[in-house]
Amino acid sequence: GYRSVILNIARAAKWITQHPVKGIIASGGLASVYDENAPKLPQEFYSLKLPNGSPVPILGICYGMQTIAYHFGGHVERSTPQYARAVISHDNSILFLGTTDQQTVWSSHGDSVVELPNGFQTIATYADTKGIAAIADEHGSVWGVQFHPEAEQTIYGKTILRNFAEK
């Protein structure tokens, strides 16, 4: 029910200057933020404004969360690769409205955010490791999830994505 455009990083910055957007989702991928040619969101994405003057919301998924955290000064580390269902607990932030306190998600990553950048908070943790599963900035405009809400194994994935798009 939402119009979306999928763009690679090289084309995204130019496209965004010609088309107004209501939100940006930075997807996952196999890269590490420490790779020589690691993809990064263009700097101008972080300063885009909606017509009402508020920032364009950004949601980072998996690698998207890692690159956002790294961009703002957080620390990402290689971790034991995780390719399985996991259980998270969250803090009732707007991203998790209409979901249960604990829920099953699909995790597929080799790096993890281990230290948040200034101005960010943890909004969900993995139940077994207490590792960071989701983050948000203090303004409520930049979000990140270490898991994959688009995967069918993430029970409330559509709700999480709808909350990002609508709230």
N, C-alpha and C positions, 0 to 999 in steps of 0.2 A: 503493500500500500504506500510505499514511499519511492519517489524518484531518486535514483542514485546513478552515479557515474563512477566507473572503476578506471583509475589512471595510475600510470607508473609515476614515480617521483620526478623523473626528468620532465614530464609533460604537465604535471599537476600545478606547479607554480604559475605557469603561463595561463593555464585554463582558469584557475581561480581568479586571476585578475580580470578576466572577461565575463565571468559568470558568478552571480551572487550565490552564496551557499548558506545553509542553515545549520550545518554541522559537518564535521570531518571525522572519518574513521580511518585510523592508521592500522592496517592489517598486520597479521603475523607473518612469519617467514623463517627461513633457515639461517639467516645472518646472525652474527654477533655484533654488538655495538663496537667491539674492538677490532673487527675485520677492517682491512685497509680501505676498502671501498664500500663500507657499510652504508646502506640507504638511511637517509635522515629526512625528517620533515623539513621542508623549506622554512627558514626563519620567519618569513612573512605570515605563515599560517598562524603563528602564536599571537599576532597582533590584529588579525581580521576582526571586524566588528559587524554585528547585525544592524539593521536599520534603527533599532532603538538605542544603539550605542554600546550594548553589552557585547562581550567577546563571543566569537563563534565557538560553540562547544566542540571539543576534541575528545575522541575516545580512542585510546590505544589498546589494541588486542594483542596479547602475547609479545612478540617482538616490538609491536607498536608501543606497548607500555614501557618496555625496556629502553627504547630510544628516547621516549619522552622523559623518563626519569634521568637518563644519562645527560640529555640536553640541559636539564635544569640543575645538574650537579649531584645527582644521586649516584649510587654505586651499584654496578651490575657485576655479578660473578658467574663464572662457569659453575654449574651445579650438576648433580647426577641427573642425566636426562630422564624426563618423566613423560611417558606416553601412555596415559591410563586415566580412568575415572579417579576423581579425588573428591573429597568433601571439604567444603568451605563453611566458615561461620562469618557473618557480616554484622555491621553496626547499624543497620536500618537506614543507611543513607538513601537518598532519592533513587539511586541506580538500582536498588534492591527492593523498592516498594512492591508489594503484592507477591513476595516470595517468602519461603520459610526461612527461619533463623539459620538452619543448617541445610545445605543442599549439595547435590551431586553435580559436578562440572567435568568437562573434558580438558585435561592438561596435556600439552604437547610442547615441551620446551627443553632446551639444554642450558640456558642462562636464566638467572633469576635476579630480580632487584633485591638487594640485601640492605641497602641504606637509602632512605628517602631523601629527596632534595628538600631544601628549606621551603616552607610554605605548603608542603604536601602532608597528607595523613594517610595511614593505612585504614581502609574501610572494610577489608575482608582478609582473613587469614586461612591458610590450610589447616584443617582440624588436626592432622597427624603431626605436622612439623612446626606449626605456628609461623611458617613462612608467609611472605606477603603475597596475597592473592588479588588484591585490588587496591587502588589508590585514587585520591582526588586532591585537587589543589584547594587552597583555602577560599577561593572565589567561586568554586563550583562550576568552573568552565573547562577544566582539563581533567580527564578521567583515564584510568588504565585498569585493565583486567589481565592477569597472567594466564587465564584460562580462555577457552574458546566458546563464547556464547552462541556462535553460529552453528556449532556442532550439535547434532541431535542428542548426544549423551549429556549435554548440559540441560538439565530438566527445565529450568526457568530462563533459558537463553533468550527466547523470543520476548519475554517480559522485560529482561534487562535491556535488550536492544530497543524495545518500545519506550521504556523509561528514558533512555538516552535521547531518543528522537523527539519525544513529546514533552518531557518535563525539564 
